[in-house]
Structure formats: C-alpha cells, structure tokens
Amino acid sequence: MARASSSDATRAATPADRGVTGQAAATLDGRPVPGRGGVAVLARIRRWLDRRFFVLAPLPGFVLVAAVTLVPIVLGIYLSFTNYQPIHPTYQWSGLVNYRGLVHDPQVHQAVKNTVIFAGFGLVIEMILGVGLALLLARPARGISVFRTLYVLPLMVAGIASAVAWRALLNTSSGWINYLFSVVGLPQPNWLASPHTAMPSVLLADVWSGAPTVAIIVLAGLLAMHKDPVEAARVDGATDWQIFLRITLPALRPVLAFAAVFRLVDLFRQIALFQVVTGGGPGLATTVLNFFVYQTTFVFGELGYGAALAVLLIVMMIIPLALFARLARRSA
C-alpha cells in the first residue's frame, strides 16, 4: 500500500514538475530555447539556405545590375516610341514614327555603313595582330617578360588621352607622322580632313590599343595549354604552321571567341576617338552609329529619335555577339 501511494503521488506531481522544468529550460540564461518543433524548423531553414546559397548570395548584385542596366534600357525603348525633347515639357506617343525615320534617313544609312566598316575591319585586324603578338610573346626567350610588359602599356592609357595623342600625331602641319614622311620624301596626306584617310586613321588609333588587348587574352590561353600534344606533334615531324592549324588554333577557339566578343563590344561603343580625333567628319565620313546617337540625343536634343537610334545600335550588337557566343559554346 505504501508503495502504491508513493507511486500515485509521483504520478500526480509529475505534470507540475514537468511544467516547471520546461519553463525553466525555456528561460535558461535569459534566452528562449526552442522546443523540438522549433529546432526542426530552424534545421530545415538552414538546409534550405545551404542548398541555395550560391543562388541567393549574388542576388543583391543582380538587383543592382538590373537597376542600373535594365531600367535605362526599358526607359530608352519606351522613349523611342515618343517625340520627347528636353526643351518641351510635354511629349506624345508617336508609335513607329521614329523607326520609320531611321529607314528613310540617309544619315542613319551612312552611320550604319561606317559602323560596319569600323567594327568589321577593326575586329579582323586586331584579332590577326593580337594572335600573332601572342604567339611571339609565348615563346621562351631571354627578357620576354619585358616585352610582355611593354605590350600591356597601351591598355593603361585612358581613351581620351590616347585620342588626344593620336590627333596630335596625325596633324597635317605639325604631326610627327607627316614629319617622318617628309624626311624620307613621301607625300604628306591630310589624314583627318580627307574622307579617304579619316576612317583608316581612326582605325589605326583603335588598333594601337585593341591588338594588345587581344594579345594578352590569347597569351593567357597559350600559357594555359597542355604542352604534350605540341611536343608529340614535333616528335612526329610536324611544322610550326601545322601545329598552329591542327593543335593550337582548335584549342584556342573558346579564348578567341571571348576576345572577339570583348573587342567587338568595345568597337561598337567607341566614341572618344571619333569625338576627339575627327568629330565625325569630314562630313559624315567617320560618323558611326554610337557617335550619331550622342549627337542626336545630347547635341540636338531629340531624345525620342536618339533612343530609336540606340535601339538600332543594340540590335546591331546582339546579332554578331550571339553568333560568337554560339561559336564559343560549340568549341567548349
């Protein structure tokens, strides 16, 4: 009987004791301690965050890029369908009027033609010279690091400073290029005032900084290549040209595609050379589309028409960039 009564007393006191114990645990050190259900929820949240960390971590960066990139693009596309001008407080929806103007505007036709010439010839020349320089700089030789440093120097010069220097070099009366031509008895052309030499002059200035850029990118790819296939080909008696065509060039296709995309974007958005060196002249001989967008928007104040020109420029950039991106995926 005594045992039965003591066990009954224990069973009767157990719920109260458990309640006191749980309350004391819940306020341990003044901090709430979650129960089993809370611990499970926190564990599930932690596992969810661990699985999605690499998705959530760059999310603030993506939001910032969207704010400074996508918003202006969307606003520009909207303005391209209006007749907005800063001098007028009100504007109206004009539909496709601006785009119809692009089709019938001879200045736009000349700007598109100049853009294709500048970007096309510039990319081809810079890629050929850049690959050649990279092959030379990749050869083991004494003092090669000095030459690699020298070819990086043009990349450190600001675009405006480079444009001012080239305008001085190409000056007809006091430029160093015409001075050297006069010393050796060659004719001294008016580089920046002739429609036949203005665009090649700007191309020369851009190639000066663009070819080393390609060279550095391709050089990184060459130094990262495996040497075993090249050494095996040399043992088999392959020439340098055969090694380049059959081994080096296929291995460099992703690198070349990246360099081409990088330089093509820079060629399309080039404006400093045209603004400082030639001013888009003589006439429209060096007026590329990006410079024409600047003139139409900020000089003439036609933001609606300038936005339509910017949309045309974006479309022109997307087409070749998509082709190079597809080539890079195939090569990879």
C-alpha positions in Angstrom: 0.0 0.0 0.0 2.8 2.4 0.9 4.5 1.7 -2.5 1.2 2.2 -4.3 0.6 5.5 -2.6 4.1 6.8 -3.2 3.8 5.9 -7.0 0.4 7.7 -7.1 2.0 10.8 -5.5 4.8 10.7 -8.0 2.4 10.4 -10.9 0.3 13.2 -9.5 3.3 15.5 -9.1 4.9 14.7 -12.5 2.9 17.1 -14.7 3.6 20.1 -12.4 7.2 19.2 -12.1 7.5 18.9 -15.9 5.8 22.2 -16.4 8.3 23.9 -14.0 11.2 22.1 -15.7 10.1 23.2 -19.2 9.6 26.8 -18.1 13.0 26.9 -16.5 14.6 25.4 -19.7 12.7 27.9 -21.8 14.2 30.8 -19.9 17.7 29.4 -19.5 20.3 32.2 -19.3 17.5 34.7 -20.2 17.3 33.3 -23.8 14.4 31.4 -25.2 15.3 27.8 -26.1 13.1 26.4 -28.9 11.4 23.1 -28.4 11.7 20.1 -30.7 9.4 21.6 -33.3 11.4 24.9 -33.4 14.7 23.1 -33.7 13.3 21.1 -36.7 12.1 24.3 -38.4 15.5 26.0 -37.9 17.3 22.9 -39.3 15.1 22.9 -42.4 15.7 26.6 -42.9 19.4 26.1 -42.6 19.4 23.2 -45.1 17.4 25.3 -47.5 19.8 28.2 -47.2 22.8 25.9 -47.7 21.4 24.4 -50.9 20.5 27.8 -52.3 23.5 29.8 -51.0 25.1 30.3 -54.5 21.8 31.5 -55.8 21.0 33.9 -53.0 24.5 35.3 -52.5 24.8 37.1 -55.9 21.1 38.2 -55.8 21.9 41.7 -54.4 24.4 42.2 -57.2 21.9 41.1 -59.9 19.3 43.5 -58.4 21.9 46.4 -58.6 22.9 45.5 -62.2 19.2 45.4 -63.2 18.6 48.8 -61.6 21.5 50.5 -63.5 21.2 48.5 -66.8 17.8 47.1 -67.4 15.9 50.1 -66.2 17.6 52.5 -68.6 17.2 50.1 -71.5 13.5 49.8 -70.8 13.1 53.5 -70.4 15.1 54.1 -73.7 12.9 51.7 -75.6 9.8 53.5 -74.2 11.2 56.9 -75.3 11.9 55.6 -78.8 8.2 55.5 -79.3 7.7 59.1 -78.3 8.7 62.5 -79.6 10.3 63.6 -76.3 12.6 66.6 -76.4 14.0 68.3 -73.2 13.0 71.8 -74.4 9.4 70.8 -74.4 7.8 69.9 -71.0 5.2 67.6 -72.7 5.6 64.8 -75.2 3.3 62.5 -77.1 3.3 58.8 -78.0 4.4 58.7 -81.7 4.4 55.0 -82.3 6.7 53.8 -85.1 7.4 57.3 -86.4 11.0 57.4 -85.2 11.7 53.9 -86.6 10.2 54.9 -90.0 12.5 57.9 -89.9 15.5 55.5 -89.4 14.6 53.7 -92.6 14.4 56.8 -94.7 17.2 58.8 -93.1 20.4 58.9 -95.3 22.5 60.0 -92.4 21.5 56.8 -90.5 22.4 54.7 -93.5 25.9 56.3 -93.6 26.3 55.9 -89.9 25.4 52.2 -90.1 27.8 51.7 -93.0 30.6 53.4 -91.1 29.9 51.3 -88.0 30.0 48.1 -90.0 33.3 49.1 -91.7 34.9 50.3 -88.4 33.8 47.3 -86.3 34.4 44.7 -89.1 37.9 45.8 -90.2 38.9 46.7 -86.7 38.0 43.3 -85.3 39.7 41.4 -88.1 42.9 43.4 -87.9 43.1 43.3 -84.1 42.4 39.6 -84.0 45.2 38.8 -86.6 47.7 41.1 -85.0 46.8 40.1 -81.5 47.2 36.4 -82.2 50.5 37.0 -83.9 51.8 39.0 -81.0 50.6 36.4 -78.5 52.4 33.6 -80.4 55.6 35.7 -80.3 55.2 36.6 -76.6 54.5 32.9 -75.7 57.9 31.8 -77.0 60.5 31.2 -74.2 63.3 33.8 -74.6 65.5 35.9 -72.5 63.8 39.1 -71.5 60.4 38.1 -72.8 58.7 39.4 -69.7 59.9 42.9 -70.5 58.2 42.7 -73.9 55.1 41.4 -72.4 55.0 44.4 -70.0 55.6 46.8 -72.9 52.6 45.4 -74.8 50.4 46.0 -71.7 51.2 49.7 -71.6 48.7 50.8 -74.2 45.9 49.3 -72.0 46.9 51.6 -69.2 46.4 54.8 -71.2 42.9 56.4 -70.9 40.8 56.6 -74.0 40.7 60.4 -74.1 44.4 60.7 -73.6 45.1 58.2 -76.4 42.7 60.1 -78.7 44.4 63.5 -78.0 47.8 61.9 -78.7 46.7 60.4 -82.0 45.1 63.7 -83.1 48.5 65.4 -82.4 50.4 62.7 -84.3 48.1 62.9 -87.3 48.1 66.6 -87.5 48.8 67.7 -91.1 51.2 70.6 -90.3 52.8 69.7 -87.0 52.3 65.9 -86.6 55.1 63.5 -86.2 53.8 61.1 -88.8 53.9 63.7 -91.6 57.2 65.0 -90.4 58.7 61.5 -90.8 57.1 61.2 -94.2 58.7 64.5 -95.2 62.1 63.3 -94.0 62.0 60.2 -96.3 60.5 62.1 -99.2 57.0 60.6 -99.0 53.8 62.6 -99.7 52.1 64.1 -96.6 48.4 63.4 -96.7 45.8 65.4 -94.8 44.9 62.4 -92.6 41.9 63.8 -90.7 40.5 66.1 -93.3 40.2 63.7 -96.2 37.2 61.3 -96.4 39.6 58.7 -97.8 42.1 58.7 -94.9 39.9 59.8 -91.9 38.5 56.3 -91.2 41.8 54.5 -91.7 43.4 57.0 -89.3 40.8 56.3 -86.6 41.2 52.5 -87.2 44.9 52.9 -86.7 44.4 54.6 -83.4 42.0 51.9 -82.2 44.2 49.0 -83.4 47.1 50.5 -81.3 45.2 49.7 -78.1 42.9 46.9 -79.3 45.6 44.5 -80.6 47.5 44.3 -77.3 44.2 43.5 -75.6 43.7 40.5 -77.8 47.3 39.6 -77.4 47.1 39.5 -73.6 43.9 37.4 -73.7 45.3 34.9 -76.3 48.6 34.8 -74.4 46.8 33.6 -71.3 45.2 30.9 -73.3 48.5 29.8 -74.8 50.3 29.6 -71.5 47.4 27.5 -70.1 47.5 25.0 -72.9 48.9 21.5 -72.3 52.3 21.1 -73.9 52.1 17.3 -74.5 50.2 17.4 -77.9 52.6 20.1 -79.2 55.6 18.1 -78.2 54.2 14.9 -79.6 53.5 16.7 -82.9 57.1 17.9 -83.1 58.4 14.4 -82.5 56.2 13.3 -85.4 57.8 15.9 -87.6 55.0 18.5 -87.8 56.0 22.0 -88.8 55.1 25.1 -86.7 52.4 26.0 -89.2 50.8 22.6 -89.0 50.9 22.6 -85.2 49.2 26.0 -85.2 46.4 24.9 -87.5 45.8 21.4 -86.2 46.5 21.8 -82.4 46.9 25.4 -81.2 44.0 27.1 -83.1 41.4 24.5 -82.2 42.4 24.6 -78.6 42.2 28.4 -78.6 38.7 28.7 -80.1 36.9 29.5 -76.8 39.6 32.0 -76.0 39.4 33.6 -79.5 35.6 33.8 -79.2 35.9 35.6 -75.9 38.5 38.0 -77.2 36.3 38.7 -80.3 33.2 39.4 -78.2 35.2 41.6 -75.9 36.7 43.7 -78.7 33.5 43.8 -80.7 31.6 45.3 -77.8 34.4 47.9 -77.4 34.4 48.7 -81.1 30.6 49.3 -81.2 30.7 51.6 -78.2 33.8 53.5 -79.3 33.1 57.3 -79.1 36.1 59.0 -77.7 38.2 58.6 -80.8 35.5 60.0 -83.1 34.7 62.8 -80.9 38.3 64.0 -80.2 40.2 62.9 -83.4 37.7 63.7 -86.2 34.5 65.0 -84.7 32.6 62.6 -87.0 34.0 64.4 -90.1 34.8 65.3 -92.6 31.1 65.4 -93.4 29.8 62.0 -92.3 32.9 60.1 -93.2 33.6 58.9 -89.6 30.2 59.3 -88.1 29.5 55.9 -86.6 26.1 55.0 -85.0 27.2 55.4 -81.4 28.5 58.9 -82.1 25.4 59.7 -84.1 23.3 58.7 -81.0 25.3 61.1 -78.9 24.9 63.9 -81.4 21.2 63.4 -81.8 20.4 63.0 -78.1 22.7 65.4 -76.4 23.6 68.0 -79.1 20.4 68.3 -81.0 18.2 67.3 -78.0 16.0 64.8 -79.9 15.8 62.1 -77.2 13.0 60.1 -78.8 14.8 59.8 -82.1 18.1 59.2 -80.3 16.5 56.4 -78.3 15.4 54.8 -81.5 19.0 55.0 -82.8 20.2 53.4 -79.6 17.8 50.5 -80.0 19.1 50.0 -83.6 22.7 50.0 -82.2 21.7 47.4 -79.6 20.2 45.2 -82.3 23.3 45.5 -84.4 25.4 44.4 -81.4 23.3 41.5 -80.4 23.4 39.7 -83.8 27.2 39.2 -84.0 27.5 38.7 -80.3 25.0 35.9 -80.4 27.0 34.2 -83.3 30.2 34.4 -81.3 28.6 33.1 -78.2 27.2 30.1 -80.1 30.7 29.5 -81.6 32.2 29.6 -78.0 29.6 27.0 -76.8 30.4 24.7 -79.7 34.1 25.0 -79.1 33.7 24.3 -75.4 
